[in-house]
Amino acid sequence: MEDTEEDYMSDSFVNVHQDVRPGMPMLRRVKETFKKEEKQKEANQKNRQKSIKEQEQEQRDSALKIALGNENKGFAMLQKMGYKSGQPLGKSGEGIIEPIPLNMNKGRSGLGHEEVKKRKVEENLENYKRKLHMQKQVEKQATNLFKMRMKTKQEELQVKRDLEKSQKACQQLDMQKGFELPREAWFWLRPSGEKDDVEKQEEEEEEEEDDLSASDKLQTLTAYLRDKYLYCIWCGTAYEEVGLLSHFPPNLTTWYMKVWDHLIMEKLTDRMQLRMNPAKSSDFYEKWFPFLDFLSKENLLVTRLPYYEIVNPEI
């Protein structure tokens, strides 16, 4: 009895080091549970009865992995013709080495049905892509047409505003010269206020007889103001000399400001330097010098380009 039982005061009981770190017992239990579940899954997989299709697939795969031997008549005939095991087919030796794999039809469809089905799927996909591309093209065209309509509308409104401004300026200048009636009926603004039916009918008849568009009217009236009074509606100034006005084509001020606004909005560069060399192009210098001089005097360049530096030592 003394030989079999250990003394509880011996080193085997006293010097036992137990791992008392927090969480370690829980971690060991989780690991043990996970191992038991894995073993249970492996045992279930081994004991599971395989279906007939799975058994046939395993038998087929194992049979295909076995190479043909000399007992096969076809392989023996190939060996007599000089073929060696593992050698590529063909005279040049660039043929296949592995045998052609078997493609088992798992469905109930006939031969070639899967290829037809696959081709139809590809055709449907191509048709869908084509329709999607056409739809995008139609949307793009509609967007472009909308932008063009809006642009045309804005241009028409701008022409209308410029025409009204020209009519107002023409009326003031003509009245200063003592004219009581305009040169053309539409050179002056129509008087505001209520109009009777007779006047409305007369205006409608005049509009029907008048074939000029607003743009044509603006061009004609602008030429009249420039020739008669040396007046530029876009500059808002009546010049004293014909030579100075000739440097400013119609609507040049508006065009020039739009160019600078476009450069600022697009942020082409953080700082822009405008250098003009008269020696390079006398025509360019003669055309732009009076205009830039006018803008600099009117302080338009500074207000238009607050964050840009204009360097032009020649002027």
C-alpha positions as CSV (number, residue, x, y, z in Angstrom):
1,M,0.0,0.0,0.0
2,E,2.9,2.3,0.9
3,D,4.6,1.5,-2.5
4,T,1.6,2.4,-4.6
5,E,0.3,5.6,-2.9
6,E,2.3,8.8,-3.0
7,D,2.8,11.0,0.0
8,Y,0.8,14.2,-0.3
9,M,3.8,16.0,1.3
10,S,6.2,14.9,-1.4
11,D,7.6,17.1,-4.2
12,S,5.1,15.7,-6.7
13,F,2.3,17.5,-4.8
14,V,4.1,20.5,-3.3
15,N,6.1,21.7,-6.4
16,V,3.3,21.6,-8.9
17,H,3.2,24.9,-10.9
18,Q,-0.3,25.6,-12.0
19,D,-1.0,28.1,-14.8
20,V,-3.3,30.6,-13.1
21,R,-3.2,33.3,-15.8
22,P,-6.6,34.9,-16.4
23,G,-8.5,33.4,-19.3
24,M,-6.3,30.4,-19.8
25,P,-8.8,27.8,-18.6
26,M,-11.5,29.2,-20.9
27,L,-9.0,29.3,-23.9
28,R,-8.1,25.6,-23.3
29,R,-11.8,24.6,-23.1
30,V,-12.5,26.5,-26.4
31,K,-9.5,24.7,-28.1
32,E,-10.7,21.3,-26.9
33,T,-14.2,22.0,-28.1
34,F,-12.9,23.0,-31.5
35,K,-10.8,19.9,-31.8
36,K,-13.7,17.7,-30.8
37,E,-15.9,19.3,-33.5
38,E,-13.2,18.8,-36.1
39,K,-12.8,15.1,-35.2
40,Q,-16.5,14.7,-35.3
41,K,-16.7,16.3,-38.8
42,E,-14.0,14.0,-40.1
43,A,-15.7,10.9,-38.7
44,N,-19.0,11.9,-40.2
45,Q,-17.3,12.5,-43.6
46,K,-15.7,9.1,-43.5
47,N,-18.9,7.3,-42.3
48,R,-21.2,9.2,-44.8
49,Q,-22.6,7.0,-47.5
50,K,-21.6,8.4,-50.9
51,S,-24.1,8.7,-53.6
52,I,-24.0,6.7,-56.8
53,K,-22.8,9.7,-58.9
54,E,-20.0,10.4,-56.5
55,Q,-18.9,6.8,-56.5
56,E,-18.9,6.8,-60.3
57,Q,-16.9,10.0,-60.5
58,E,-14.3,8.6,-58.1
59,Q,-14.0,5.4,-60.1
60,R,-13.8,7.4,-63.4
61,D,-11.1,9.7,-62.0
62,S,-9.0,6.8,-60.6
63,A,-9.3,4.9,-63.9
64,L,-8.2,7.9,-65.9
65,K,-5.2,8.4,-63.8
66,I,-3.9,4.9,-64.7
67,A,-1.8,5.0,-67.9
68,L,-2.5,2.4,-70.7
69,G,-0.2,-0.6,-70.6
70,N,1.1,-3.0,-73.3
71,E,-2.0,-5.2,-72.8
72,N,-4.0,-2.5,-74.6
73,K,-4.1,-3.3,-78.3
74,G,-4.3,0.3,-79.4
75,F,-1.4,1.4,-77.3
76,A,0.6,-1.6,-78.4
77,M,0.0,-0.6,-82.1
78,L,1.2,2.9,-81.3
79,Q,4.4,1.5,-79.8
80,K,5.0,-0.6,-82.9
81,M,4.7,2.6,-84.9
82,G,7.4,4.3,-82.8
83,Y,5.4,6.0,-80.1
84,K,6.9,6.2,-76.6
85,S,5.0,6.8,-73.4
86,G,5.0,10.5,-72.5
87,Q,6.1,11.6,-76.0
88,P,4.0,14.5,-77.7
89,L,1.9,13.6,-80.7
90,G,2.7,14.7,-84.2
91,K,5.7,14.6,-86.5
92,S,7.2,17.8,-85.1
93,G,6.7,16.8,-81.5
94,E,4.6,19.8,-80.6
95,G,1.3,18.0,-80.1
96,I,-0.5,17.3,-76.9
97,I,0.9,15.0,-74.2
98,E,-2.1,14.5,-71.9
99,P,-5.2,12.7,-73.4
100,I,-8.2,14.7,-74.3
101,P,-10.4,15.0,-71.1
102,L,-13.9,13.7,-70.9
103,N,-16.7,16.2,-70.7
104,M,-19.5,14.4,-69.0
105,N,-23.0,15.9,-69.7
106,K,-24.6,16.1,-66.3
107,G,-27.9,17.5,-67.6
108,R,-30.6,15.9,-69.7
109,S,-30.1,18.0,-72.8
110,G,-28.9,16.6,-76.0
111,L,-25.5,17.0,-77.8
112,G,-24.7,20.6,-78.7
113,H,-27.5,22.0,-76.6
114,E,-25.1,23.6,-74.1
115,E,-23.1,25.3,-76.9
116,V,-26.3,26.8,-78.4
117,K,-27.4,28.0,-74.9
118,K,-24.0,29.6,-74.3
119,R,-24.1,31.3,-77.7
120,K,-27.6,32.7,-77.0
121,V,-26.4,34.1,-73.7
122,E,-23.4,35.8,-75.4
123,E,-25.7,37.2,-78.1
124,N,-28.1,38.5,-75.4
125,L,-25.2,40.1,-73.6
126,E,-23.9,41.8,-76.8
127,N,-27.4,43.1,-77.6
128,Y,-27.7,44.5,-74.1
129,K,-24.3,46.2,-74.5
130,R,-25.3,47.6,-77.9
131,K,-28.6,48.9,-76.5
132,L,-26.9,50.4,-73.5
133,H,-24.4,52.1,-75.8
134,M,-27.2,53.5,-78.0
135,Q,-29.0,54.7,-75.0
136,K,-25.9,56.6,-73.8
137,Q,-25.5,58.1,-77.2
138,V,-29.1,59.3,-77.3
139,E,-28.7,60.7,-73.8
140,K,-25.5,62.5,-74.8
141,Q,-27.2,63.9,-77.9
142,A,-30.2,65.1,-75.8
143,T,-27.8,66.7,-73.4
144,N,-26.0,68.5,-76.2
145,L,-29.2,69.6,-77.8
146,F,-30.4,71.0,-74.4
147,K,-27.1,72.8,-74.0
148,M,-27.4,74.3,-77.5
149,R,-31.0,75.4,-76.8
150,M,-30.0,77.0,-73.5
151,K,-27.0,78.7,-75.2
152,T,-29.1,79.9,-78.0
153,K,-31.7,81.2,-75.6
154,Q,-29.1,83.0,-73.5
155,E,-27.6,84.5,-76.7
156,E,-31.0,85.7,-77.8
157,L,-31.7,87.2,-74.4
158,Q,-28.3,88.9,-74.5
159,V,-29.0,90.2,-78.0
160,K,-32.3,91.5,-76.8
161,R,-30.7,93.3,-73.9
162,D,-28.1,94.8,-76.1
163,L,-30.7,95.9,-78.6
164,E,-32.7,97.6,-75.9
165,K,-29.6,99.4,-74.6
166,S,-28.8,100.5,-78.2
167,Q,-32.3,101.8,-78.7
168,K,-32.1,103.7,-75.4
169,A,-28.7,105.2,-76.4
170,C,-29.9,106.0,-79.9
171,Q,-33.0,107.7,-78.6
172,Q,-31.0,109.9,-76.2
173,L,-28.4,110.8,-78.8
174,D,-31.1,111.6,-81.4
175,M,-33.1,113.7,-79.0
176,Q,-29.9,115.6,-78.1
177,K,-29.5,116.4,-81.8
178,G,-33.0,117.6,-82.0
179,F,-34.6,114.7,-83.8
180,E,-38.3,114.2,-83.0
181,L,-38.7,110.9,-84.8
182,P,-36.3,107.9,-85.2
183,R,-34.7,107.0,-88.5
184,E,-36.4,103.7,-88.3
185,A,-39.4,102.8,-86.2
186,W,-37.4,100.3,-84.1
187,F,-34.4,102.6,-83.6
188,W,-36.1,103.9,-80.4
189,L,-37.7,102.2,-77.5
190,R,-41.5,101.9,-77.6
191,P,-43.2,104.2,-75.2
192,S,-44.4,102.4,-72.1
193,G,-47.9,102.5,-70.8
194,E,-51.3,101.1,-71.7
195,K,-52.1,100.9,-75.4
196,D,-55.5,100.7,-77.1
197,D,-56.5,97.9,-79.4
198,V,-55.8,100.0,-82.5
199,E,-52.2,100.6,-81.5
200,K,-51.7,96.9,-80.6
201,Q,-53.2,95.9,-84.0
202,E,-50.8,98.3,-85.8
203,E,-47.8,97.0,-83.9
204,E,-48.8,93.4,-84.8
205,E,-49.0,94.4,-88.4
206,E,-45.6,96.1,-88.3
207,E,-44.0,93.0,-86.7
208,E,-45.5,90.8,-89.4
209,E,-44.1,93.1,-92.1
210,D,-40.8,93.4,-90.4
211,D,-38.5,90.6,-91.5
212,L,-35.4,91.7,-89.6
213,S,-34.3,89.6,-86.6
214,A,-33.1,91.0,-83.3
215,S,-29.5,90.2,-84.3
216,D,-29.9,92.1,-87.6
217,K,-31.5,95.0,-85.9
218,L,-28.6,95.1,-83.3
219,Q,-26.0,95.1,-86.1
220,T,-27.7,97.8,-88.1
221,L,-28.3,100.0,-85.0
222,T,-24.7,99.5,-83.8
223,A,-23.4,100.6,-87.2
224,Y,-25.7,103.6,-87.1
225,L,-24.4,104.7,-83.6
226,R,-20.8,104.2,-84.6
227,D,-21.1,106.1,-87.9
228,K,-23.4,108.9,-86.6
229,Y,-22.2,109.5,-83.1
230,L,-18.9,107.5,-82.7
231,Y,-20.7,105.6,-79.9
232,C,-19.9,102.1,-78.7
233,I,-22.6,100.5,-76.7
234,W,-20.3,97.9,-75.1
235,C,-17.9,100.5,-74.0
236,G,-20.6,103.0,-73.1
237,T,-18.5,105.8,-74.5
238,A,-18.9,108.3,-77.4
239,Y,-15.4,108.8,-78.8
240,E,-14.1,112.1,-80.2
241,E,-11.9,110.6,-82.9
242,V,-12.8,108.1,-85.6
243,G,-9.3,106.5,-85.5
244,L,-9.7,105.5,-81.8
245,L,-13.1,103.9,-82.4
246,S,-11.7,102.0,-85.3
247,H,-9.5,100.0,-82.9
248,F,-12.5,98.6,-81.2
249,P,-14.5,96.1,-83.3
250,P,-18.1,95.6,-82.3
251,N,-18.5,93.7,-79.1
252,L,-14.7,93.4,-78.6
253,T,-15.0,94.5,-75.0
254,T,-17.5,91.8,-74.1
255,W,-15.4,89.2,-76.0
256,Y,-12.2,90.3,-74.2
257,M,-13.8,90.1,-70.8
258,K,-15.3,86.6,-71.6
259,V,-11.8,85.4,-72.5
260,W,-10.3,86.5,-69.3
261,D,-13.3,85.1,-67.3
262,H,-12.8,81.8,-69.0
263,L,-9.1,81.8,-68.1
264,I,-9.9,82.5,-64.5
265,M,-12.7,79.9,-64.2
266,E,-10.6,77.2,-65.9
267,K,-7.6,78.0,-63.6
268,L,-5.1,77.4,-66.3
269,T,-2.3,78.7,-64.2
270,D,-1.8,80.3,-60.8
271,R,-0.1,83.4,-62.1
272,M,-0.4,84.7,-65.7
273,Q,2.0,87.0,-67.3
274,L,1.0,89.0,-70.3
275,R,3.9,90.2,-72.4
276,M,3.6,92.1,-75.6
277,N,6.5,92.8,-77.9
278,P,5.7,95.4,-80.5
279,A,8.7,94.4,-82.6
280,K,7.2,90.9,-83.2
281,S,3.9,92.0,-84.7
282,S,3.1,95.6,-85.4
283,D,-0.5,94.7,-86.5
284,F,-1.2,93.0,-83.2
285,Y,0.3,96.0,-81.3
286,E,-1.6,98.6,-83.2
287,K,-4.9,96.7,-82.6
288,W,-4.5,95.9,-78.9
289,F,-2.5,98.9,-77.6
290,P,-5.4,101.4,-77.5
291,F,-7.7,98.8,-76.1
292,L,-5.3,97.8,-73.3
293,D,-4.6,101.4,-72.6
294,F,-8.3,102.1,-72.3
295,L,-8.9,99.1,-70.0
296,S,-5.9,100.1,-67.8
297,K,-7.2,103.7,-67.5
298,E,-10.7,102.5,-66.6
299,N,-9.1,100.1,-64.0
300,L,-10.9,97.1,-65.7
301,L,-7.9,94.8,-65.8
302,V,-7.3,95.1,-62.1
303,T,-10.9,94.4,-61.2
304,R,-11.1,91.5,-63.6
305,L,-7.8,89.8,-62.6
306,P,-7.3,90.3,-58.8
307,Y,-5.0,87.3,-58.4
308,Y,-3.0,87.7,-61.7
309,E,0.0,89.8,-62.5
310,I,0.1,91.6,-65.8
311,V,3.7,92.3,-66.8
312,N,4.1,94.5,-69.9
313,P,7.2,96.6,-69.7
314,E,6.9,97.7,-73.3
315,I,3.7,99.7,-72.7
